[in-house]
Structure formats: structure tokens, C-alpha cells
Amino acid sequence: MPKYHVHLYPIVRVLVRDVEADSQVEAIKKAEELVDLDRLFAGLGGPHVASMEYADGIDGFLVDEDGDTEYGRSTCYDIEYRPI
């Protein structure tokens, strides 16, 4: 039976909790500083994973405000920190 090398292209969402900031954009910038994606993904995947890489940078952001259980103040931002 032949063997194959398969590349998976997942989209990964990383939730950073309890970021204190004066605005949603400031919270995004602080979250980017807090998370080391290289370290986060190092060693994950199991014995069949030969390598792992992720796209350089982040494609966008979603900011939820603590206590806003209906998500009425949640906002999506593009990579330039503009609301979308």
C-alpha cells in the first residue's frame, strides 16, 4: 500500500483571557505581546507530525468584553486594527 505526505491547513483561534486595557485596540496589541506563537505550537501534534508551521502574522482579531454575555460589544478587527 502506498504512503502519502498530507499537509493540513487549519485555522487556529487563540483566546487570550483577562487582558486589561483602555480600549479594544490596546487589548489586541497587549495580547499580541503576551503570546509567543512559536512556543505555543512547539511540540504539538503527536508522533506522525513531521513539521508544523503557521502563517507569518495574524489574519484578524475578535475582541469580546468581559461581562458582555450577549456579545453586543464584541468587535472584529483587520490586521491594521480597523473594525470590520
Residue pairs with C-beta under 8 A, 6 or more apart in sequence:
5 50
11 59
12 54
13 62
14 35
14 37
14 40
16 31
16 34
16 35
18 66
19 27
19 30
19 31
19 34
20 27
20 30
21 27
21 29
21 30
24 63
24 65
24 75
24 77
25 77
25 81
27 63
28 61
28 63
28 77
28 81
29 81
32 58
37 54
41 52
41 54
44 52
45 52
57 79
58 79
59 79
60 76
60 77
60 78
60 79
60 84
61 76
61 77
61 78
61 81
62 74
62 75
62 76
62 77
63 74
63 75
63 76
63 77
64 71
64 73
64 74
65 73
65 74
68 74
75 83
76 83
76 84
77 83
77 84
78 84
